[in-house]
Amino acid sequence: MKLVIIDYGAGNIKSIQFAFKRLGLEAVLSNNIDEIKAADKVIFPGVGEASSAMKMLKESGLDTVIPTLKQPVLGICLGMQLMCNSSEEGNTKGLGIFDVAIKKFSEKVKVPQMGWNVIYNLQSDLFKGIKEKEFMYLVHSFYAENCSEAIATTDYEIEYASALQKDNFYGVQFHPEKSSKAGEQILKNFLEL
């Protein structure tokens, strides 16, 4: 199986690469459009600020390529947020794969949400073998509103979509590569989709 992690300058790609290595798979880091299109599975990571990450995607032409991919694609953290319509972070227009907006948490809660929180309302084969209210590791100041494409929910002041799915596109707000055995199971499930 050929797994490509999109390397566009805004990812914690090494920890994701090591997580797949623990599962016995060598993931390729690449920003080569042909290589990404030829992959069996694609990981779209992201750490940092939305508008500058989107700028890097546009500079490499990946902003037009990612929405056309036909194989399973998993967006992680900022990667998932960039797959949405828009983000309040830097007033950014997203890739529009998921029909939902990214909003900033209010001042009533500690921002970023950092650490372990539970996911529930699990509705996808991505969560095979994962129990309701399983803990995942999160670090984020912005969230996807709850919507019809939500396949997992988390509560932090409000209920929000902590995972999304549309066709071959999946997104998770949490970091499966930092979420212990349960996170590893989700990555394994993604490989088996």
Contacts in CASP RR format, 6 or more apart in sequence:
PFRMAT RR
TARGET T0000
AUTHOR 0000-0000-0000
METHOD contacts of the structure
MODEL  1
MKLVIIDYGAGNIKSIQFAFKRLGLEAVLSNNIDEIKAADKVIFPGVGEA
SSAMKMLKESGLDTVIPTLKQPVLGICLGMQLMCNSSEEGNTKGLGIFDV
AIKKFSEKVKVPQMGWNVIYNLQSDLFKGIKEKEFMYLVHSFYAENCSEA
IATTDYEIEYASALQKDNFYGVQFHPEKSSKAGEQILKNFLEL
1 25 0 8 1.000
1 40 0 8 1.000
1 41 0 8 1.000
1 191 0 8 1.000
2 28 0 8 1.000
2 38 0 8 1.000
2 39 0 8 1.000
2 40 0 8 1.000
2 41 0 8 1.000
3 20 0 8 1.000
3 25 0 8 1.000
3 26 0 8 1.000
3 27 0 8 1.000
3 28 0 8 1.000
3 39 0 8 1.000
3 40 0 8 1.000
3 41 0 8 1.000
3 42 0 8 1.000
3 43 0 8 1.000
3 191 0 8 1.000
4 27 0 8 1.000
4 28 0 8 1.000
4 29 0 8 1.000
4 30 0 8 1.000
4 35 0 8 1.000
4 36 0 8 1.000
4 39 0 8 1.000
4 41 0 8 1.000
4 42 0 8 1.000
4 43 0 8 1.000
5 13 0 8 1.000
5 16 0 8 1.000
5 17 0 8 1.000
5 27 0 8 1.000
5 28 0 8 1.000
5 29 0 8 1.000
5 30 0 8 1.000
5 42 0 8 1.000
5 43 0 8 1.000
5 45 0 8 1.000
6 30 0 8 1.000
6 31 0 8 1.000
6 36 0 8 1.000
6 42 0 8 1.000
6 43 0 8 1.000
6 44 0 8 1.000
6 45 0 8 1.000
6 62 0 8 1.000
6 66 0 8 1.000
7 13 0 8 1.000
7 29 0 8 1.000
7 30 0 8 1.000
7 31 0 8 1.000
8 31 0 8 1.000
8 53 0 8 1.000
8 56 0 8 1.000
8 57 0 8 1.000
8 60 0 8 1.000
8 62 0 8 1.000
9 53 0 8 1.000
9 56 0 8 1.000
10 45 0 8 1.000
10 46 0 8 1.000
10 47 0 8 1.000
10 48 0 8 1.000
10 52 0 8 1.000
10 53 0 8 1.000
10 56 0 8 1.000
10 78 0 8 1.000
11 45 0 8 1.000
11 46 0 8 1.000
11 47 0 8 1.000
11 48 0 8 1.000
11 78 0 8 1.000
12 45 0 8 1.000
12 46 0 8 1.000
12 47 0 8 1.000
12 175 0 8 1.000
12 177 0 8 1.000
13 29 0 8 1.000
13 45 0 8 1.000
15 175 0 8 1.000
15 177 0 8 1.000
15 178 0 8 1.000
16 27 0 8 1.000
16 43 0 8 1.000
16 45 0 8 1.000
16 76 0 8 1.000
16 177 0 8 1.000
17 27 0 8 1.000
17 29 0 8 1.000
18 177 0 8 1.000
19 176 0 8 1.000
19 177 0 8 1.000
19 184 0 8 1.000
19 187 0 8 1.000
20 26 0 8 1.000
20 27 0 8 1.000
20 187 0 8 1.000
20 191 0 8 1.000
21 27 0 8 1.000
22 184 0 8 1.000
23 184 0 8 1.000
23 187 0 8 1.000
23 188 0 8 1.000
23 191 0 8 1.000
25 191 0 8 1.000
27 43 0 8 1.000
28 35 0 8 1.000
28 39 0 8 1.000
30 36 0 8 1.000
31 60 0 8 1.000
31 62 0 8 1.000
33 61 0 8 1.000
33 62 0 8 1.000
33 65 0 8 1.000
36 42 0 8 1.000
36 62 0 8 1.000
36 65 0 8 1.000
36 69 0 8 1.000
37 65 0 8 1.000
37 69 0 8 1.000
39 71 0 8 1.000
40 71 0 8 1.000
41 71 0 8 1.000
41 72 0 8 1.000
41 73 0 8 1.000
41 74 0 8 1.000
41 190 0 8 1.000
41 191 0 8 1.000
41 193 0 8 1.000
42 69 0 8 1.000
42 71 0 8 1.000
42 72 0 8 1.000
42 73 0 8 1.000
42 74 0 8 1.000
43 73 0 8 1.000
43 74 0 8 1.000
43 75 0 8 1.000
43 76 0 8 1.000
44 66 0 8 1.000
44 73 0 8 1.000
44 74 0 8 1.000
44 75 0 8 1.000
44 76 0 8 1.000
44 79 0 8 1.000
44 80 0 8 1.000
44 82 0 8 1.000
44 83 0 8 1.000
45 75 0 8 1.000
45 76 0 8 1.000
45 77 0 8 1.000
45 78 0 8 1.000
45 79 0 8 1.000
46 53 0 8 1.000
46 75 0 8 1.000
46 76 0 8 1.000
46 77 0 8 1.000
46 78 0 8 1.000
46 79 0 8 1.000
46 82 0 8 1.000
47 77 0 8 1.000
47 78 0 8 1.000
48 78 0 8 1.000
49 89 0 8 1.000
49 90 0 8 1.000
50 78 0 8 1.000
50 81 0 8 1.000
50 82 0 8 1.000
50 87 0 8 1.000
50 89 0 8 1.000
50 90 0 8 1.000
50 92 0 8 1.000
50 94 0 8 1.000
50 102 0 8 1.000
50 142 0 8 1.000
51 87 0 8 1.000
51 89 0 8 1.000
51 90 0 8 1.000
51 91 0 8 1.000
51 92 0 8 1.000
53 78 0 8 1.000
53 79 0 8 1.000
53 82 0 8 1.000
54 63 0 8 1.000
54 82 0 8 1.000
54 92 0 8 1.000
54 93 0 8 1.000
54 94 0 8 1.000
57 63 0 8 1.000
57 66 0 8 1.000
57 82 0 8 1.000
57 95 0 8 1.000
63 95 0 8 1.000
66 73 0 8 1.000
66 83 0 8 1.000
66 95 0 8 1.000
66 97 0 8 1.000
67 95 0 8 1.000
67 96 0 8 1.000
67 97 0 8 1.000
69 168 0 8 1.000
69 169 0 8 1.000
70 168 0 8 1.000
71 168 0 8 1.000
72 168 0 8 1.000
72 170 0 8 1.000
72 190 0 8 1.000
72 193 0 8 1.000
73 168 0 8 1.000
73 169 0 8 1.000
73 170 0 8 1.000
74 170 0 8 1.000
74 171 0 8 1.000
74 172 0 8 1.000
74 190 0 8 1.000
75 83 0 8 1.000
75 169 0 8 1.000
75 170 0 8 1.000
75 171 0 8 1.000
75 172 0 8 1.000
76 171 0 8 1.000
76 172 0 8 1.000
76 175 0 8 1.000
76 176 0 8 1.000
76 177 0 8 1.000
77 139 0 8 1.000
77 140 0 8 1.000
77 172 0 8 1.000
77 173 0 8 1.000
77 174 0 8 1.000
77 175 0 8 1.000
79 171 0 8 1.000
80 98 0 8 1.000
80 144 0 8 1.000
80 163 0 8 1.000
80 164 0 8 1.000
80 171 0 8 1.000
80 172 0 8 1.000
80 173 0 8 1.000
81 87 0 8 1.000
81 89 0 8 1.000
81 102 0 8 1.000
81 142 0 8 1.000
81 144 0 8 1.000
81 173 0 8 1.000
82 92 0 8 1.000
82 94 0 8 1.000
82 95 0 8 1.000
83 94 0 8 1.000
83 95 0 8 1.000
83 96 0 8 1.000
83 97 0 8 1.000
83 98 0 8 1.000
83 164 0 8 1.000
83 169 0 8 1.000
83 171 0 8 1.000
84 94 0 8 1.000
84 95 0 8 1.000
84 96 0 8 1.000
84 97 0 8 1.000
84 98 0 8 1.000
84 99 0 8 1.000
84 100 0 8 1.000
84 101 0 8 1.000
84 102 0 8 1.000
84 144 0 8 1.000
84 164 0 8 1.000
85 93 0 8 1.000
85 94 0 8 1.000
85 96 0 8 1.000
85 98 0 8 1.000
85 99 0 8 1.000
85 100 0 8 1.000
85 101 0 8 1.000
86 92 0 8 1.000
86 93 0 8 1.000
86 94 0 8 1.000
86 101 0 8 1.000
86 102 0 8 1.000
87 94 0 8 1.000
87 101 0 8 1.000
87 102 0 8 1.000
87 142 0 8 1.000
88 101 0 8 1.000
88 102 0 8 1.000
88 103 0 8 1.000
88 104 0 8 1.000
88 142 0 8 1.000
89 102 0 8 1.000
89 104 0 8 1.000
89 141 0 8 1.000
89 142 0 8 1.000
97 166 0 8 1.000
97 169 0 8 1.000
98 144 0 8 1.000
98 147 0 8 1.000
98 149 0 8 1.000
98 164 0 8 1.000
98 166 0 8 1.000
98 169 0 8 1.000
98 171 0 8 1.000
99 147 0 8 1.000
99 148 0 8 1.000
99 149 0 8 1.000
99 166 0 8 1.000
100 144 0 8 1.000
100 145 0 8 1.000
100 147 0 8 1.000
100 149 0 8 1.000
100 161 0 8 1.000
100 164 0 8 1.000
101 144 0 8 1.000
101 145 0 8 1.000
102 142 0 8 1.000
102 143 0 8 1.000
102 144 0 8 1.000
102 145 0 8 1.000
103 142 0 8 1.000
103 143 0 8 1.000
103 145 0 8 1.000
104 111 0 8 1.000
104 141 0 8 1.000
104 142 0 8 1.000
105 111 0 8 1.000
105 113 0 8 1.000
105 141 0 8 1.000
105 142 0 8 1.000
105 143 0 8 1.000
105 156 0 8 1.000
105 157 0 8 1.000
106 157 0 8 1.000
108 157 0 8 1.000
109 156 0 8 1.000
109 157 0 8 1.000
111 141 0 8 1.000
112 139 0 8 1.000
112 140 0 8 1.000
112 141 0 8 1.000
113 138 0 8 1.000
113 139 0 8 1.000
113 140 0 8 1.000
113 141 0 8 1.000
113 156 0 8 1.000
114 138 0 8 1.000
114 139 0 8 1.000
115 137 0 8 1.000
115 138 0 8 1.000
115 139 0 8 1.000
116 135 0 8 1.000
116 136 0 8 1.000
116 137 0 8 1.000
116 138 0 8 1.000
117 135 0 8 1.000
117 136 0 8 1.000
117 138 0 8 1.000
117 154 0 8 1.000
117 155 0 8 1.000
117 156 0 8 1.000
117 174 0 8 1.000
118 133 0 8 1.000
118 134 0 8 1.000
118 135 0 8 1.000
118 136 0 8 1.000
118 154 0 8 1.000
118 155 0 8 1.000
119 127 0 8 1.000
119 130 0 8 1.000
119 133 0 8 1.000
119 134 0 8 1.000
119 136 0 8 1.000
119 152 0 8 1.000
119 153 0 8 1.000
119 154 0 8 1.000
119 162 0 8 1.000
119 163 0 8 1.000
119 174 0 8 1.000
120 132 0 8 1.000
120 133 0 8 1.000
120 152 0 8 1.000
120 153 0 8 1.000
120 154 0 8 1.000
121 132 0 8 1.000
121 150 0 8 1.000
121 152 0 8 1.000
121 153 0 8 1.000
122 130 0 8 1.000
122 132 0 8 1.000
122 151 0 8 1.000
122 152 0 8 1.000
123 150 0 8 1.000
123 151 0 8 1.000
123 152 0 8 1.000
124 151 0 8 1.000
124 152 0 8 1.000
124 163 0 8 1.000
124 165 0 8 1.000
124 170 0 8 1.000
125 189 0 8 1.000
125 192 0 8 1.000
125 193 0 8 1.000
126 151 0 8 1.000
126 163 0 8 1.000
126 165 0 8 1.000
126 170 0 8 1.000
126 172 0 8 1.000
126 186 0 8 1.000
126 189 0 8 1.000
126 190 0 8 1.000
126 193 0 8 1.000
127 151 0 8 1.000
127 152 0 8 1.000
127 163 0 8 1.000
127 186 0 8 1.000
127 189 0 8 1.000
128 185 0 8 1.000
128 189 0 8 1.000
128 192 0 8 1.000
129 185 0 8 1.000
129 189 0 8 1.000
130 182 0 8 1.000
130 185 0 8 1.000
130 186 0 8 1.000
130 189 0 8 1.000
134 182 0 8 1.000
135 179 0 8 1.000
135 180 0 8 1.000
135 182 0 8 1.000
136 154 0 8 1.000
136 162 0 8 1.000
136 172 0 8 1.000
136 174 0 8 1.000
136 175 0 8 1.000
136 176 0 8 1.000
136 179 0 8 1.000
136 182 0 8 1.000
136 183 0 8 1.000
137 174 0 8 1.000
137 175 0 8 1.000
137 178 0 8 1.000
137 179 0 8 1.000
137 180 0 8 1.000
138 154 0 8 1.000
138 162 0 8 1.000
138 173 0 8 1.000
138 174 0 8 1.000
138 175 0 8 1.000
139 175 0 8 1.000
140 173 0 8 1.000
143 156 0 8 1.000
143 158 0 8 1.000
143 160 0 8 1.000
143 161 0 8 1.000
143 173 0 8 1.000
144 150 0 8 1.000
144 160 0 8 1.000
144 161 0 8 1.000
144 162 0 8 1.000
144 164 0 8 1.000
144 173 0 8 1.000
145 160 0 8 1.000
145 161 0 8 1.000
146 153 0 8 1.000
146 159 0 8 1.000
146 160 0 8 1.000
146 161 0 8 1.000
147 161 0 8 1.000
147 164 0 8 1.000
149 161 0 8 1.000
149 164 0 8 1.000
149 165 0 8 1.000
149 166 0 8 1.000
150 161 0 8 1.000
150 162 0 8 1.000
150 163 0 8 1.000
150 164 0 8 1.000
151 161 0 8 1.000
151 163 0 8 1.000
151 164 0 8 1.000
151 165 0 8 1.000
151 170 0 8 1.000
152 161 0 8 1.000
152 162 0 8 1.000
152 163 0 8 1.000
152 172 0 8 1.000
153 159 0 8 1.000
153 160 0 8 1.000
153 161 0 8 1.000
153 162 0 8 1.000
154 160 0 8 1.000
154 162 0 8 1.000
154 173 0 8 1.000
154 174 0 8 1.000
160 173 0 8 1.000
161 173 0 8 1.000
162 172 0 8 1.000
162 173 0 8 1.000
162 174 0 8 1.000
163 170 0 8 1.000
163 171 0 8 1.000
163 172 0 8 1.000
163 173 0 8 1.000
163 174 0 8 1.000
164 170 0 8 1.000
164 171 0 8 1.000
165 171 0 8 1.000
170 190 0 8 1.000
170 193 0 8 1.000
172 186 0 8 1.000
176 183 0 8 1.000
176 184 0 8 1.000
176 186 0 8 1.000
176 187 0 8 1.000
177 183 0 8 1.000
177 187 0 8 1.000
179 186 0 8 1.000
END
